[in-house]
């Protein structure tokens, strides 16, 4: 399972990218952030 730090790091990237968007929009992207983190971890594991 992804570490919370990895997930938060990915989510933090979204927050920085979406500065000025409202929090509702950010939270709807949370699942997308988790999917990206999972994909990246699979790539890193090879």
BATITI-371155 format. One record per atom (N, C-alpha, C): residue number from 1; x, y, z. Coordinates in Angstrom, 3 decimals. Each point is the difference from the previous one (the first is absolute). Example, Ala and Ser with C-alpha at 12.3 -4.5 7.8 and 13.67 -1.06 7.14 Angstrom:
<sites>
- 1_13.190_-5.690_7.800
- 1_-0.890_1.190_0.000
- 1_0.900_1.200_0.000
- 2_-0.350_1.050_-0.720
- 2_0.820_1.190_0.060
- 2_-0.770_1.090_0.730
</sites>
This chain:
<sites>
- 1_0.841_-1.198_0.000
- 1_-0.841_1.198_0.000
- 1_0.880_1.253_0.000
- 2_-0.438_1.000_-0.737
- 2_0.745_1.255_-0.046
- 2_0.118_0.602_1.382
- 3_1.140_0.563_0.290
- 3_0.143_0.689_1.279
- 3_-0.794_1.297_-0.056
- 4_-0.478_0.428_1.163
- 4_-0.761_1.249_0.049
- 4_0.858_1.171_-0.467
- 5_1.296_-0.061_0.288
- 5_0.884_1.089_-0.417
- 5_0.058_0.090_-1.518
- 6_0.054_-1.144_-0.681
- 6_0.022_0.019_-1.462
- 6_-1.298_0.566_-0.551
- 7_-1.129_-0.454_0.568
- 7_-1.291_0.500_-0.467
- 7_-0.114_1.493_0.251
- 8_0.419_0.437_1.197
- 8_-0.087_1.430_0.320
- 8_0.904_0.805_-0.928
- 9_1.157_-0.561_-0.352
- 9_0.897_0.688_-0.921
- 9_-0.662_0.213_-1.352
- 10_-0.666_-1.035_-0.502
- 10_-0.693_0.113_-1.276
- 10_-1.138_1.002_0.107
- 11_-0.745_-0.065_1.117
- 11_-1.121_0.904_0.192
- 11_0.506_1.433_0.127
- 12_1.157_0.167_0.655
- 12_0.600_1.322_0.142
- 12_0.334_0.607_-1.358
- 13_0.433_-0.848_-0.937
- 13_0.288_0.480_-1.349
- 13_-1.263_0.562_-0.626
- 14_-1.127_-0.708_0.199
- 14_-1.273_0.467_-0.537
- 14_-0.365_1.350_0.605
- 15_0.198_0.136_1.317
- 15_-0.337_1.253_0.674
- 15_0.809_1.147_-0.594
- 16_1.295_-0.226_-0.215
- 16_0.839_1.057_-0.563
- 16_-0.429_0.339_-1.423
- 17_-0.363_-1.028_-0.778
- 17_-0.422_0.221_-1.377
- 17_-1.325_0.748_-0.064
- 18_-0.858_-0.246_0.982
- 18_-1.362_0.532_-0.056
- 18_-0.215_1.180_0.938
- 19_1.080_0.699_0.357
- 19_-0.166_1.159_0.877
- 19_-1.049_0.926_-0.600
- 20_-0.945_0.422_0.835
- 20_-1.068_0.852_-0.487
- 20_-1.286_-0.781_-0.230
- 21_0.104_-1.321_-0.131
- 21_-1.208_-0.826_-0.088
- 21_-0.568_-0.162_1.400
- 22_-1.293_-0.316_0.083
- 22_-0.550_-0.180_1.349
- 22_0.293_-1.406_0.504
- 23_-0.123_-0.172_1.340
- 23_0.351_-1.278_0.618
- 23_-0.857_-1.145_-0.521
- 24_-1.256_0.273_-0.339
- 24_-0.870_-1.048_-0.531
- 24_0.611_-0.629_-1.244
- 25_0.530_0.846_-0.878
- 25_0.628_-0.504_-1.218
- 25_1.218_-0.848_0.339
- 26_0.767_0.447_1.004
- 26_1.185_-0.765_0.374
- 26_-0.382_-1.370_0.524
- 27_-1.033_-0.052_0.846
- 27_-0.372_-1.288_0.586
- 27_-0.532_-0.961_-1.059
- 28_-0.654_0.524_-1.046
- 28_-0.490_-0.901_-1.040
- 28_1.172_-0.619_-0.756
- 29_1.166_0.640_0.064
- 29_1.170_-0.527_-0.695
- 29_0.793_-0.975_0.862
- 30_-0.433_-0.190_1.255
- 30_0.752_-0.857_0.916
- 30_0.155_-1.409_-0.559
- 31_-1.083_-0.573_-0.536
- 31_0.081_-1.352_-0.560
- 31_0.966_-0.044_-1.175
- 32_-0.006_1.045_-0.806
- 32_0.924_0.053_-1.128
- 32_1.438_0.020_0.506
- 33_0.238_0.763_1.056
- 33_1.344_0.072_0.575
- 33_0.452_-1.370_0.476
- 34_-0.912_-0.739_0.644
- 34_0.344_-1.332_0.481
- 34_0.309_-0.926_-1.167
- 35_-0.776_0.102_-1.077
- 35_0.248_-0.847_-1.165
- 35_1.368_0.301_-0.601
- 36_0.357_1.285_-0.056
- 36_1.305_0.385_-0.534
- 36_1.109_-0.563_0.878
- 37_-0.187_0.095_1.323
- 37_1.009_-0.513_0.929
- 37_0.175_-1.505_-0.177
- 38_-1.106_-0.715_-0.164
- 38_0.069_-1.452_-0.193
- 38_0.730_-0.328_-1.297
- 39_-0.328_0.735_-1.060
- 39_0.650_-0.240_-1.283
- 39_1.498_0.258_0.112
- 40_0.363_1.127_0.630
- 40_1.411_0.346_0.137
- 40_0.743_-1.053_0.817
- 41_-0.640_-0.506_1.063
- 41_0.671_-0.997_0.835
- 41_0.228_-1.279_-0.797
- 42_-0.942_-0.356_-0.871
- 42_0.178_-1.187_-0.834
- 42_1.170_0.197_-0.962
- 43_0.120_1.204_-0.550
- 43_1.101_0.293_-0.917
- 43_1.331_-0.097_0.742
- 44_0.040_0.560_1.218
- 44_1.241_-0.018_0.773
- 44_0.397_-1.420_0.385
- 45_-0.995_-0.846_0.290
- 45_0.286_-1.388_0.365
- 45_0.452_-0.805_-1.215
- 46_-0.387_0.471_-1.183
- 46_0.393_-0.684_-1.217
- 46_-0.869_-1.202_-0.216
</sites>
